């Protein structure tokens, strides 16, 4: 069975064209790794771009979307698999279950919430799946500064650190994921 790479990202493209380029590159990279893309199921914004790029590169794509977002996020059956669930909790749980790594591209509050949830689960030792922040054009630097501030202020203890990896270029992601999976004994 193929390893799943869950991508959290915006349902819009943002204001910097480098975000869309990164989504295109990431989708293709996941396909070329022989992994399956797992994402929020929408056809808009970075979400749609990463999925279309993975499909165009011959990859497998699983979109998971709650029914109330199907129209808003332009869910489409062009993916290998589209799973429609009842609510956001089911979406996030299924995305977690079908994924062996998590990558956060730029996005809004929903992307932030999904990323922080995975960081929390790693911190609480609920899983050892790699969490990668794709810091495209410095998008996530304020969050990483905030996490460092929390650590320095004594709210993130050393023994319960918020472990994550950072890729400033999508080209670095396949190697980062492969090494993380090898360390966790999850060979691609």
C-alpha positions in Angstrom: 0.0 0.0 0.0 1.3 3.5 -0.9 2.3 5.8 1.9 -0.1 8.8 2.2 1.1 12.4 2.3 -1.5 14.7 3.7 -1.3 18.3 2.5 -2.9 21.1 4.4 -3.2 24.3 2.4 -5.5 27.2 1.4 -8.7 27.0 -0.7 -7.5 30.2 -2.3 -4.1 30.8 -4.0 -3.0 33.8 -1.9 -1.2 36.9 -3.1 2.2 35.5 -4.0 2.6 33.4 -7.1 5.3 31.3 -5.4 2.5 29.7 -3.3 0.8 28.3 -6.4 4.1 27.2 -7.9 4.9 25.4 -4.7 1.5 23.6 -4.8 2.1 22.5 -8.4 5.6 21.3 -7.5 4.4 19.5 -4.3 1.6 17.6 -6.1 4.1 16.4 -8.8 6.7 15.5 -6.1 4.3 13.4 -4.2 3.3 11.5 -7.3 7.0 11.0 -8.3 7.7 9.6 -4.8 5.1 6.9 -5.4 3.0 8.2 -2.5 -0.7 9.1 -2.4 -1.8 12.6 -1.9 -4.4 13.0 0.8 -6.0 16.4 1.0 -9.2 18.4 1.8 -11.0 17.4 -1.5 -11.7 20.9 -2.9 -10.9 22.0 -6.4 -10.2 25.7 -5.6 -7.0 27.5 -4.6 -3.8 25.7 -3.6 -5.9 22.6 -2.7 -7.0 22.2 -6.3 -3.6 23.0 -7.7 -1.8 20.4 -5.6 -4.3 17.7 -6.4 -4.3 18.5 -10.2 -0.6 18.5 -10.3 -0.4 15.1 -8.5 -3.0 13.7 -11.0 -1.2 15.1 -14.0 2.0 13.5 -12.8 0.3 10.1 -12.7 -0.3 10.1 -8.9 -3.1 8.9 -6.8 -5.2 11.5 -5.0 -7.7 11.1 -2.2 -9.9 14.1 -1.4 -11.8 14.1 1.9 -14.5 16.8 2.3 -17.5 17.4 4.5 -20.8 17.6 2.6 -21.4 21.2 3.6 -18.2 22.3 1.9 -18.7 20.4 -1.4 -20.1 23.5 -3.3 -18.0 26.1 -1.5 -14.7 24.4 -2.2 -15.7 23.1 -5.6 -15.3 19.4 -4.8 -14.9 17.3 -7.9 -14.8 13.7 -8.8 -11.7 14.1 -11.0 -9.6 12.8 -8.1 -8.8 9.1 -7.8 -11.1 9.0 -4.8 -13.4 11.6 -3.2 -14.8 10.7 0.2 -17.7 12.8 1.5 -18.1 12.9 5.2 -20.6 14.5 7.6 -18.4 17.0 9.4 -15.0 18.5 9.9 -14.1 16.1 12.7 -14.7 13.1 10.5 -12.7 14.8 7.7 -9.7 15.4 10.0 -9.8 11.9 11.5 -9.9 10.2 8.1 -7.2 12.4 6.7 -5.1 11.4 9.8 -5.8 7.7 9.4 -4.9 7.7 5.7 -1.7 9.7 6.0 1.9 8.8 7.0 3.1 12.4 6.9 1.7 15.9 7.0 2.8 18.9 4.9 1.6 22.4 5.4 1.6 24.8 2.5 0.5 28.4 3.0 -3.2 28.8 3.9 -5.6 30.5 6.3 -7.1 29.7 9.7 -8.2 26.2 8.7 -4.7 25.3 7.5 -3.2 26.7 10.7 -5.7 24.8 12.8 -4.9 21.5 11.1 -1.1 22.0 11.3 -1.3 23.0 15.0 -3.4 19.9 15.8 -0.8 17.6 14.3 2.0 19.5 16.1 0.0 18.9 19.3 -0.5 15.2 18.7 3.2 14.8 18.0 4.0 16.7 21.2 1.6 14.5 23.2 3.2 11.4 21.6 -0.1 10.3 19.9 1.9 9.6 16.7 5.3 9.8 15.2 4.4 10.7 11.6 6.5 13.5 10.2 5.0 17.0 10.1 6.7 19.3 7.6 6.2 23.0 7.4 6.7 24.2 3.8 7.9 27.7 4.5 7.4 29.1 1.0 8.6 32.7 0.8 8.8 32.8 4.6 5.0 32.3 5.0 5.3 30.3 8.2 8.1 32.2 9.9 5.8 34.1 12.2 4.4 30.8 13.5 7.8 29.3 14.0 8.8 32.5 15.8 5.7 32.1 18.0 6.6 28.5 18.8 10.1 29.6 19.7 8.7 32.3 21.9 6.4 29.7 23.6 9.4 27.5 24.3 11.5 30.4 25.7 8.6 31.5 27.9 8.4 28.1 29.4 5.1 26.9 27.8 6.8 24.2 25.6 8.9 22.0 27.8 12.0 20.3 26.3 10.6 16.8 26.9 7.4 17.8 25.1 8.7 19.9 22.3 6.6 20.6 19.2 8.6 18.6 16.7 8.4 19.6 13.1 10.6 19.7 10.0 11.0 22.7 7.7 11.4 22.8 3.9 12.0 26.2 2.3 11.9 24.6 -1.2 9.6 21.9 -2.4 12.5 20.2 -4.1 13.8 19.3 -0.5 10.6 17.6 0.6 11.0 14.1 -0.9 14.4 13.7 0.8 13.1 15.2 4.1 10.1 12.8 4.1 12.1 9.7 3.0 14.7 10.3 5.8 11.9 10.9 8.4 10.1 7.7 7.3 13.3 5.7 7.5 13.9 7.0 11.1 10.4 6.0 12.0 10.9 2.6 10.2 8.2 3.5 7.6 10.0 2.7 4.4 8.5 4.3 1.2 
